[in-house]
Amino acid sequence: MTDPNTLEQLHLQTEECLKCALGESRTNLVFGHGNADADIVFIGEAPGFNEDKQGVPFVGAAGKLLTELLAGIGMDREDVYIANVLKCRPPGNRDPLPEEVAACKPVLFEQLAIINPKVVVTLGAHATRTILGRDVSISKVHGTTFQVDGYTVFPIYHPAAALYARATKELLEEDFRALKEFLAADDPAAPAKRPAEATAGETAGEDSTQLGLF
Ligand code: URA
């Protein structure tokens, strides 16, 4: 198989994937959606019922919340790229199995290599662990940043976790406000950082930066 140069080529190469058992049960492979040239990529866990039916990520209730949160920081789904760790729906929306993540991860990493974003926003524990390559607790690392392979990784809570838990929704909204501030501080065209951000502080791990907002 030749190395794909574009998302379309990678999508075509992936379309018939049967590397794990989820390939047998899917209605549609959910490759990803949005701007192939995006500075920001959002990564979720796996397609759910609606995504499997439509072949598009985050089109159900969690997707509606994600779209609202994006709008809240002045962004549209088409401005960013949205994908999942798994491209096929696990039955009953169960957690991804390690062998499914192992089979699907190369496609995700290839997507990132093609898009070459500045920031990778991981939604929830599964996406965060997949991208960081180690076990972390989302409650500890959300709202902090990590440097991985030249990307800034910004873990936040998964929107699905916020659908029925008000406290988690508030944390997720806070994460989005922190993301907006981080993006503004990272944008050379943006106004200069406020002193509190410029000196943002504590480390949450050897390779992470706490934004000082939590
Ligand atoms: N949850 C995810 O992680 N991804 C989707 O596409 C939808 C719900």
Boltz pocket constraint, residues with backbone or C-beta under 6 A from the ligand:
constraints:
  - pocket:
      binder: B
      contacts: [[A, 44], [A, 45], [A, 46], [A, 47], [A, 48], [A, 51], [A, 56], [A, 57], [A, 58], [A, 59], [A, 60], [A, 62], [A, 63], [A, 83], [A, 84], [A, 123], [A, 160]]
      max_distance: 6.0
